[in-house]
Amino acid sequence: MREATRLTRSGRLTEATEAIQRALSGAAGANAVHGRSTSHTTQHTSASVDALVLDGSVFEVDERSPAAAAATLAEPPARTAPADTPHAWPRPAQDDIQPAGHAGQGEFTNGTHTHASLTRRYKLYSPPGHADKALPMVVMLHGCNQDPDDFAAGTAMNERAREQGFFVLYPAQSQHANASRCWNWFKHNHQRRGGGEPALLAGMTQAVMKQHGIDARRVYIAGLSAGGAMAAIMGEAYPDIFAAVGVHSGLPRGAANSVPEALAVMKSGVPGPGLHAKATSAGTAPTAPVAPHVPTIVFHGDQDRTVHPRNGEQVIAAALASAAFRAEPANAIPASSPRVEQGESAQGRRYTRSIHPGDEGGALAEHWLVHGAGHAWSGGQSGGSYTDAKGPDATREMLRFFFEHPHGLEH
């Protein structure tokens, strides 16, 4: 399998397919390798499903024949894909992405940021007429096998930024750091303040803020799947930078510290005690400065077979636990029942929205459970991968939630 990985990366797909078939011919049962990453691995309920680790990437063993799975592995991804359809290969390199050139539409430009030994590319959307204005900024973390252009197209965040007047920063994970370009949310050295990818992303955010005079009270972060898991980490580790967090189809901070744990929590959620206690006992709790709780909004499909919807509930639970943990004893945030609303999108997708109020009437957290939806950005556009056009508009609702929560507002 290591040889198959080497052949794949060198573009020798036919030989890689043959190597995979040879390796799997002696495996128990009729399982086959289906190339997937830690964040976008389609889950199966069969007890016979295992996972293989090749050069730091996770590959799921699915229940199809070796020939069928190998054929999928050898097929390059299309520019778009329906919800829950995995990509076998990464999208185009960032070197192939060119900046937009119409000033009236804003600018979408490339950049690079280095922190310690880590360097990542990014794309930045600047709205038209932004000169001499302190505007908000939303940081968007893509999922596995996505890139900034793909994520921007699927979420339509740039269109909203042009209409409403804010910057959008899209950090790009490198294939060197993760073969499927997943953010490494499941590794302990990328889960805390001051090191790894969180420090890199925080430094990148601050550098762009300084360069463009961003309004520091209105900086937000959101992500999908692996990006959603990393957004949850960033909100907990850097509450002094991010005023609110959006987690779509993601997992709570500290959910896993290894590949096997990642696969387990993706399949069924975090077992045992609450996440806050788990992370603290594991020694991974961030040493963040005392700051107001970071309001959190979660979207998750209840038919998500890649990241179990229980993880969305646990993101909310961790956010509420963090709010209580950060509160002064005399002003502790009391536990209260959420306000629950049932609704239906214009396209007929039903959802349940749970709003967790704070002591001043504002929302500490919102949880949108989208019924019938899989692993996809709710209300997303077909121009990007992992989107569900039928669902309520996650982009619009996240922005509404974000702009209700600038830094300095009591929660």
C-alpha positions in Angstrom: 0.0 0.0 0.0 2.9 2.3 0.6 4.0 1.6 -2.9 0.5 2.4 -4.2 0.7 5.8 -2.4 4.1 6.6 -4.0 2.8 5.6 -7.5 -0.4 7.7 -7.0 1.6 10.8 -6.1 3.8 10.4 -9.1 0.7 10.2 -11.4 1.1 6.5 -12.3 -2.5 5.8 -11.6 -2.8 2.5 -13.6 0.2 1.0 -11.7 -1.2 2.3 -8.4 -4.5 0.6 -9.1 -2.8 -2.7 -9.8 -0.7 -2.4 -6.6 -3.9 -1.8 -4.6 -5.6 -4.8 -6.2 -2.6 -7.0 -5.4 -2.5 -5.7 -1.8 -6.2 -6.3 -1.2 -6.4 -9.7 -2.8 -5.2 -11.3 0.4 -7.4 -9.1 2.7 -10.2 -10.7 4.7 -13.5 -10.7 2.9 -14.1 -8.6 -0.2 -13.2 -5.3 1.3 -11.5 -2.6 -0.9 -9.6 0.5 -0.3 -11.5 3.7 -1.1 -9.2 6.7 -1.1 -10.6 9.1 1.6 -9.3 11.4 4.2 -9.9 11.7 7.9 -12.6 14.3 7.5 -14.5 13.1 4.4 -14.5 9.4 5.0 -17.9 7.8 4.2 -18.8 5.7 7.3 -20.3 2.2 7.2 -22.0 0.4 10.0 -20.6 -3.0 9.3 -18.3 -4.4 11.9 -16.0 -5.6 9.1 -15.0 -2.1 8.1 -11.4 -1.2 9.0 -9.0 1.7 8.2 -5.5 1.7 6.7 -3.0 4.5 7.4 -0.7 5.3 4.5 1.9 8.1 5.0 -0.3 9.9 7.5 -3.5 9.7 5.5 -6.6 7.6 6.4 -8.0 5.3 3.8 -11.3 3.6 4.4 -11.8 -0.1 3.6 -15.3 -0.2 2.1 -17.6 -3.1 1.3 -17.4 -3.1 -2.5 -15.3 -5.4 -4.6 -11.6 -4.5 -5.1 -12.0 -3.8 -8.8 -14.9 -1.3 -8.2 -13.1 0.5 -5.4 -9.9 0.7 -7.3 -11.7 2.1 -10.3 -13.0 4.9 -8.1 -9.6 5.5 -6.7 -8.1 5.8 -10.2 -10.7 8.3 -11.4 -9.7 12.0 -11.0 -12.4 14.1 -9.3 -14.7 16.3 -11.3 -14.8 20.0 -10.5 -18.0 19.4 -8.6 -19.5 16.5 -6.7 -22.8 15.7 -5.1 -23.2 15.5 -1.3 -21.4 12.5 0.3 -19.6 11.7 -3.0 -15.9 11.3 -2.1 -13.0 12.7 -4.2 -10.1 10.3 -4.7 -7.6 13.0 -5.7 -6.9 16.6 -4.5 -8.1 19.6 -6.5 -5.8 21.8 -8.6 -2.8 23.3 -6.9 -3.0 26.8 -5.6 -0.3 27.8 -8.2 -3.1 27.3 -10.8 -5.5 29.7 -9.2 -5.5 33.3 -10.6 -6.8 36.4 -8.9 -10.0 38.0 -10.1 -9.7 41.1 -12.1 -13.0 43.1 -12.0 -12.8 45.8 -9.4 -16.6 46.1 -9.4 -16.8 42.5 -8.3 -14.1 42.8 -5.7 -10.7 41.1 -5.8 -9.8 37.5 -5.1 -6.1 37.4 -4.7 -3.4 34.9 -3.6 -1.1 35.2 -0.6 1.3 33.2 1.6 1.9 33.2 5.3 4.7 31.6 7.4 4.7 30.9 11.1 7.6 29.1 12.7 8.3 26.2 10.3 4.8 26.1 8.7 3.9 27.9 5.5 0.4 28.0 3.9 -1.1 29.7 0.9 -4.3 31.6 1.1 -6.8 33.5 -0.9 -8.4 36.8 0.2 -11.6 38.2 -1.1 -11.7 42.1 -0.8 -15.0 43.7 -1.5 -15.3 46.7 -3.9 -14.9 50.1 -2.3 -13.1 48.9 0.8 -10.4 51.6 0.9 -10.1 53.5 4.2 -12.9 51.4 5.8 -12.5 49.2 8.8 -14.6 46.2 7.6 -15.4 42.8 9.2 -13.6 39.6 8.1 -14.8 36.0 8.0 -12.1 33.2 7.9 -13.3 30.2 6.0 -11.6 26.8 6.5 -12.3 24.3 3.7 -12.8 20.6 4.1 -10.7 17.7 2.8 -10.0 17.6 -1.0 -11.3 21.2 -1.3 -9.5 24.4 -2.1 -10.3 28.1 -1.5 -11.9 28.5 -5.0 -14.1 25.4 -4.6 -15.1 26.4 -1.0 -15.9 30.0 -2.1 -18.0 28.7 -5.0 -20.0 26.2 -2.9 -20.7 28.6 0.0 -21.3 31.7 -2.1 -19.5 33.6 0.7 -17.8 36.0 -1.7 -21.1 37.0 -3.2 -22.4 37.8 0.2 -19.2 39.7 1.1 -19.6 41.8 -2.0 -23.2 42.6 -1.1 -22.6 43.2 2.6 -19.1 44.6 2.6 -16.6 42.4 4.4 -13.4 40.5 3.7 -13.2 36.7 3.4 -9.9 34.9 4.1 -9.5 31.3 2.8 -6.4 29.5 4.2 -5.4 26.6 2.0 -4.1 23.4 3.6 -1.1 21.9 1.8 -0.9 18.4 0.4 2.5 18.1 2.1 0.9 18.6 5.5 -2.0 16.2 4.8 -2.3 14.1 1.6 -6.0 14.9 1.2 -5.5 18.5 2.4 -7.5 18.0 5.6 -6.8 20.3 8.5 -5.1 18.2 11.1 -7.7 18.6 13.8 -7.1 15.0 15.1 -3.5 15.5 16.1 -2.7 16.8 19.6 0.0 19.2 18.4 -2.6 21.0 16.2 -5.2 21.5 19.0 -3.9 24.2 21.2 -3.0 27.8 21.3 0.6 28.8 20.4 1.6 25.9 18.2 0.9 24.0 15.0 -1.8 24.9 12.6 -3.8 26.9 15.1 -0.9 29.3 15.6 -0.3 29.5 11.9 -4.0 30.3 11.2 -4.1 32.9 14.0 -0.9 34.6 12.7 -2.3 34.6 9.2 -5.5 36.2 10.4 -3.7 38.9 12.4 -1.4 39.6 9.5 -4.3 40.2 7.1 -6.1 42.2 9.7 -3.1 44.5 10.0 -2.5 44.8 6.3 -6.1 45.7 5.5 -7.2 47.6 8.6 -9.9 45.0 9.5 -12.3 45.8 12.3 -10.9 43.7 15.2 -14.3 43.6 16.9 -15.8 41.7 13.9 -13.5 38.8 13.0 -15.2 35.4 12.6 -14.2 31.9 11.6 -16.2 29.1 10.0 -15.4 25.7 8.4 -16.8 22.6 6.9 -16.0 19.1 8.1 -12.2 19.0 8.9 -12.4 22.8 8.5 -15.3 22.9 10.9 -13.4 20.9 13.5 -10.4 23.3 13.1 -12.8 26.3 13.5 -14.0 24.9 16.8 -10.4 24.6 17.9 -9.6 28.1 16.8 -12.6 29.6 18.7 -11.6 27.8 21.9 -7.9 28.6 21.6 -8.2 32.2 20.3 -11.3 33.9 21.8 -9.3 37.2 21.7 -9.3 37.1 17.9 -12.5 35.5 16.9 -15.8 37.0 18.0 -17.9 34.0 16.9 -17.5 30.6 15.3 -19.5 28.6 12.7 -19.0 24.8 12.6 -20.6 22.9 9.7 -20.6 19.1 9.7 -17.6 19.2 12.1 -16.4 17.9 15.4 -15.6 19.4 18.8 -12.1 20.3 19.9 -10.3 17.5 21.6 -12.6 14.9 20.1 -9.6 12.8 19.0 -5.8 12.6 19.4 -5.0 10.0 16.9 -6.2 8.5 13.6 -8.1 5.6 15.2 -9.8 7.9 17.6 -10.7 10.2 14.7 -12.3 7.4 12.8 -14.3 6.3 15.9 -15.7 9.8 16.7 -16.5 10.4 13.1 -18.6 7.2 13.1 -20.4 7.7 16.4 -19.4 10.9 18.3 -17.4 11.2 21.4 -18.1 8.6 24.1 -17.9 9.0 27.8 -17.7 12.3 29.7 -18.0 15.8 28.3 -15.5 17.1 25.8 -14.3 19.9 28.0 -13.3 17.5 30.8 -11.8 15.1 28.3 -9.6 17.7 26.7 -8.5 19.1 30.0 -7.5 15.7 31.4 -5.6 15.0 28.2 -3.6 18.1 28.7 -4.7 19.7 25.5 -6.8 22.5 26.9 -5.6 25.8 25.4 -4.0 28.4 27.6 -6.2 31.2 26.1 -6.5 34.5 27.9 -9.7 35.1 29.9 -12.2 36.4 27.4 -15.9 36.4 26.8 -17.4 33.1 25.6 -17.2 32.7 21.8 -20.7 32.3 20.5 -21.0 29.2 18.2 -23.5 28.3 15.5 -23.6 24.7 14.2 -25.1 23.2 11.1 -25.3 19.4 10.6 -27.3 17.0 8.5 -29.1 14.3 10.4 -28.2 11.8 7.6 -24.5 12.6 7.5 -22.7 9.3 7.1 -19.2 10.9 7.1 -19.3 12.8 10.4 -22.0 11.5 12.8 -24.6 14.3 13.7 -24.0 13.6 17.3 -20.7 15.5 16.8 -22.7 18.6 16.1 -24.6 18.2 19.4 -21.2 17.8 21.2 -19.8 21.0 19.6 -22.7 22.9 21.1 -22.3 21.1 24.5 -18.6 22.0 24.5 -19.3 25.6 23.6 -21.8 25.9 26.5 -19.4 24.2 28.9 -16.8 26.7 27.8 -19.2 29.6 28.5 -19.8 28.3 32.0 -16.0 27.6 32.5 -15.0 31.2 31.5 -17.7 32.9 33.6 -16.9 34.4 37.0 -18.5 32.4 39.8 -20.7 35.4 40.7 -21.8 35.7 37.1 -21.9 32.1 36.1 -24.1 31.4 33.1 -27.1 29.4 34.3 -28.1 26.3 32.5 -31.3 26.9 30.6 -33.4 25.0 28.1 -33.0 26.0 24.5 -35.8 27.5 22.5 -36.6 25.0 19.7 -38.1 26.0 16.4 -39.2 23.7 13.5 -38.9 25.1 10.0 -38.7 24.2 6.3 -36.5 25.7 3.6 -38.0 27.2 0.4 -36.8 24.0 -1.3 -38.7 21.7 1.2 -35.8 20.6 3.5 -37.0 20.5 7.1 -34.8 21.6 10.0 -34.8 21.9 13.8 -33.2 25.1 15.1 -32.2 25.1 18.8 -31.3 28.5 20.3 -29.4 28.6 23.6 -29.9 32.0 25.3 -27.4 33.9 27.4 -28.1 35.9 30.5 -28.6 39.1 28.5 -31.1 37.6 26.1 -28.6 37.1 23.2 -27.8 33.6 21.9 -24.9 31.7 23.3 -25.2 29.1 20.6 -27.5 27.9 17.8 -27.8 24.4 16.5 -29.4 23.7 13.1 -30.1 20.1 12.5 -31.1 19.7 8.9 -33.4 16.7 8.3 -32.6 14.4 5.4 -29.2 16.2 4.6 -25.9 14.4 4.4 -22.3 15.7 4.5 -22.8 18.9 2.7 -22.9 22.7 3.1 -26.6 23.5 3.7 -28.1 25.8 1.0 -24.8 25.7 -0.9 -24.3 26.2 -4.6 -23.7 23.5 -7.2 -20.5 25.2 -8.4 -18.7 23.8 -5.4 -18.3 20.3 -3.9 -20.1 19.0 -0.8 -23.2 21.2 -1.1 -26.9 20.7 -0.5 -29.0 23.3 -2.4 -32.2 22.1 -0.7 -31.2 23.0 2.8 -31.6 26.3 4.7 -28.9 28.8 3.8 -26.0 28.2 6.2 -24.0 31.1 4.7 -26.8 33.6 5.4 -27.6 32.3 8.9 -24.0 32.1 9.9 -23.4 35.7 8.8 -26.6 36.8 10.6 -25.4 35.1 13.8 -21.8 36.5 13.4 -22.8 40.1 13.0 -25.1 39.9 16.0 -21.9 39.1 18.1 -19.1 41.6 17.8 -16.3 41.5 20.4 -17.2 43.5 23.4 -20.9 42.6 23.4 -21.9 40.9 26.7 -23.2 37.4 26.1 
